[in-house]
Amino acid sequence: MINPEPEWLTAAQHGNSDAFCNLVEAFQRPVYNLCYRMLGDPDEAEDAAQETFLRAYNGIKRYDSQRPFSTWLLSIAAHYCIDQIRRRRFTTLSFDQMPYLDPPDLTPGPEASTVAGETQRRVQTLLASLNPQDRAAVVMLYWYDFSYEEIAAALGLTVSAVKSRLHRARHELADLWADQSARPNPTERRQHGEVRSPAF
């Protein structure tokens, strides 16, 4: 099957808005998912995805066809999300084995939804503890299978800097995950009559 993406890109670069709409339809899910994993909020992710496509539309003539369009587009999304995170002024196992953070699934039953939602919140909390560039690097590597070179190009870093950031982030996330896992769930403690004074 012929990939229509190059044709859409060429037409979009010549001002064809219908061709750009085709690109939006093709890439809206991966762009939204990246924004969601970066920001952790569906509404903010929706706004960020829209802003990403607006910036891509305004900059489409500057797109270098030698570079994968998906990498270029997702780097726009990542940079926008990094800016949003910095504006919010966040001060906030092996990571390879941690549960994946997926956008909310509205289809499973109540119990499955509760468990999945709690896991997503835990992973999102851990991601939020990273500085924005480290978070973007982690998301690009683990959820989008970007190479070190692609991450470096997307974030304006050297490959060695990407490797260093990811090494540090893995250790930081693994330590936080282990620390959270070692702490009893407050609900479970109450059920077993183990709630104690903070002084103890």
C-alpha positions as CSV (number, residue, x, y, z in Angstrom):
1,M,0.0,0.0,0.0
2,I,1.3,3.4,-1.0
3,N,2.0,5.8,2.0
4,P,0.1,9.0,1.2
5,E,2.1,11.0,3.8
6,P,4.8,12.4,1.5
7,E,2.1,13.6,-0.9
8,W,0.1,15.3,1.9
9,L,3.3,16.9,3.2
10,T,4.2,18.4,-0.2
11,A,0.7,19.6,-0.7
12,A,0.5,21.1,2.8
13,Q,3.8,22.9,2.2
14,H,2.2,24.5,-0.8
15,G,-0.7,25.8,1.2
16,N,-3.2,22.9,0.8
17,S,-5.3,23.0,4.0
18,D,-7.1,19.7,3.1
19,A,-3.7,17.9,2.9
20,F,-2.8,19.3,6.3
21,C,-6.1,18.1,7.7
22,N,-5.2,14.6,6.5
23,L,-1.9,14.9,8.5
24,V,-3.8,16.0,11.6
25,E,-6.1,13.0,11.3
26,A,-3.1,10.7,10.9
27,F,-1.1,12.0,13.8
28,Q,-3.7,13.4,16.3
29,R,-3.6,10.3,18.5
30,P,0.2,10.0,19.0
31,V,0.4,13.8,19.5
32,Y,-2.4,13.8,22.1
33,N,-0.9,10.7,23.9
34,L,2.5,12.4,24.2
35,C,0.9,15.6,25.5
36,Y,-1.1,13.5,28.0
37,R,1.9,11.7,29.3
38,M,3.8,14.9,29.6
39,L,1.1,17.0,31.3
40,G,-1.1,14.3,33.0
41,D,-4.3,16.1,32.4
42,P,-6.7,15.3,29.5
43,D,-7.9,18.9,29.0
44,E,-4.4,20.3,29.0
45,A,-3.3,17.6,26.7
46,E,-6.2,18.4,24.3
47,D,-5.2,22.1,24.3
48,A,-1.5,21.2,23.9
49,A,-2.3,19.0,20.9
50,Q,-4.3,21.7,19.2
51,E,-1.4,24.2,19.8
52,T,1.1,21.6,18.4
53,F,-0.9,21.4,15.1
54,L,-1.3,25.1,14.9
55,R,2.5,25.6,15.3
56,A,3.1,22.8,12.8
57,Y,0.7,24.4,10.3
58,N,2.4,27.8,10.7
59,G,5.9,26.3,10.3
60,I,5.2,23.6,7.7
61,K,7.1,25.4,5.0
62,R,10.2,25.2,7.2
63,Y,9.9,21.4,7.7
64,D,12.9,19.5,6.4
65,S,11.7,16.5,4.4
66,Q,15.0,14.7,5.2
67,R,13.7,14.4,8.8
68,P,10.8,12.1,9.7
69,F,7.6,14.1,10.0
70,S,6.6,12.3,13.1
71,T,9.8,13.2,14.9
72,W,9.5,16.9,13.8
73,L,5.8,17.0,14.9
74,L,6.4,15.2,18.3
75,S,9.3,17.5,19.0
76,I,7.0,20.5,18.6
77,A,4.6,18.8,21.1
78,A,7.4,18.0,23.5
79,H,8.8,21.6,23.5
80,Y,5.3,23.1,24.0
81,C,4.7,20.7,26.9
82,I,8.1,21.5,28.5
83,D,7.2,25.2,28.4
84,Q,3.8,24.5,30.0
85,I,5.4,22.5,32.7
86,R,7.9,25.2,33.5
87,R,5.1,27.8,33.6
88,R,3.4,25.7,36.2
89,R,6.6,25.8,38.3
90,F,6.6,22.2,39.2
91,T,9.0,21.4,42.1
92,T,8.0,18.3,42.1
93,L,12.2,-1.9,40.1
94,S,13.8,-0.9,36.9
95,F,11.8,1.7,35.0
96,D,11.7,-0.7,32.0
97,Q,9.3,-2.8,34.2
98,M,7.0,-0.1,35.3
99,P,3.4,-0.1,34.1
100,Y,2.7,2.0,31.0
101,L,0.9,5.3,31.4
102,D,-2.0,5.3,28.9
103,P,-4.7,7.8,28.3
104,P,-7.8,7.0,30.4
105,D,-9.8,4.0,29.1
106,L,-13.5,4.5,29.7
107,T,-14.5,0.9,28.7
108,P,-13.4,-1.4,31.5
109,G,-15.5,-2.4,34.5
110,P,-15.5,-0.4,37.8
111,E,-12.8,-2.6,39.5
112,A,-10.5,-2.7,36.5
113,S,-10.9,1.0,36.0
114,T,-10.0,1.8,39.6
115,V,-6.9,-0.3,39.5
116,A,-5.8,1.1,36.1
117,G,-6.5,4.6,37.2
118,E,-4.5,4.2,40.4
119,T,-1.5,2.8,38.4
120,Q,-1.7,5.7,35.9
121,R,-1.8,8.2,38.8
122,R,1.3,6.6,40.3
123,V,3.3,6.6,37.1
124,Q,2.1,10.1,36.3
125,T,3.3,11.3,39.7
126,L,6.7,9.8,39.1
127,L,7.0,11.4,35.7
128,A,6.0,14.7,37.2
129,S,8.9,14.4,39.6
130,L,11.4,14.7,36.7
131,N,12.5,18.0,35.2
132,P,10.7,18.7,31.9
133,Q,13.5,17.7,29.5
134,D,14.1,14.4,31.3
135,R,10.4,13.6,31.3
136,A,10.3,14.3,27.5
137,A,13.3,12.0,26.9
138,V,11.7,9.2,29.0
139,V,8.4,9.5,27.2
140,M,10.0,9.6,23.7
141,L,12.2,6.5,24.5
142,Y,9.7,4.3,26.2
143,W,6.4,5.2,24.6
144,Y,7.5,6.2,21.1
145,D,10.7,4.1,20.6
146,F,12.7,7.1,19.6
147,S,16.5,6.4,19.2
148,Y,19.0,8.4,21.3
149,E,19.8,10.4,18.1
150,E,16.1,11.2,17.5
151,I,15.6,12.3,21.1
152,A,18.8,14.5,20.9
153,A,17.5,16.1,17.7
154,A,14.0,16.7,19.1
155,L,15.2,18.2,22.4
156,G,18.3,20.1,21.1
157,L,20.7,18.0,23.1
158,T,23.8,15.9,22.4
159,V,23.4,12.1,22.3
160,S,25.7,11.8,25.4
161,A,23.5,14.3,27.2
162,V,20.4,12.3,26.3
163,K,22.1,9.1,27.6
164,S,23.1,10.8,30.8
165,R,19.6,12.2,31.4
166,L,18.0,8.9,30.8
167,H,20.4,7.1,33.1
168,R,19.7,9.5,35.9
169,A,16.0,9.5,35.3
170,R,15.8,5.6,35.4
171,H,17.5,5.6,38.7
172,E,15.4,8.4,40.1
173,L,12.2,6.8,38.9
174,A,13.2,3.3,40.1
175,D,14.0,4.7,43.6
176,L,10.7,6.5,43.8
177,W,8.8,3.5,42.6
178,A,10.4,1.3,45.2
179,D,9.8,3.9,47.9
180,Q,6.1,4.1,47.0
181,S,5.7,0.3,46.8
182,A,7.3,-0.1,50.3
183,R,4.7,2.2,51.9
184,P,1.4,0.6,52.9
185,N,-1.7,2.0,51.2
186,P,-3.6,4.2,53.7
187,T,-6.9,2.4,52.9
188,E,-5.3,-0.9,53.6
189,R,-3.9,0.3,56.9
190,R,-7.3,1.5,58.0
191,Q,-8.9,-1.8,57.0
192,H,-6.4,-3.6,59.2
193,G,-6.7,-1.2,62.1
194,E,-3.1,0.0,61.7
195,V,-3.7,3.7,61.5
196,R,-1.4,5.4,64.0
197,S,-0.5,8.8,65.2
198,P,1.9,10.7,62.9
199,A,4.1,11.0,66.0
200,F,4.9,7.3,65.6
